[in-house]
Amino acid sequence: ADESERGMKVIENRALKDEEKMELQEIQLKEAKHIAEEADR
């Protein structure tokens, strides 16, 4: 039972990390667009 619980935690942690990566990428995209718009002015 301990092994499967540990496996679930690993999977959950990976999913959380993936979500954080997605959020970071979105933030970086928004910042990049903002910088590009500022450069156009």
Secondary structure, 3 states (H helix, E strand, C coil): CHHHHHHHHHHHHHHHHHHHHHHHHHHHHHHHHHHHHHHHC
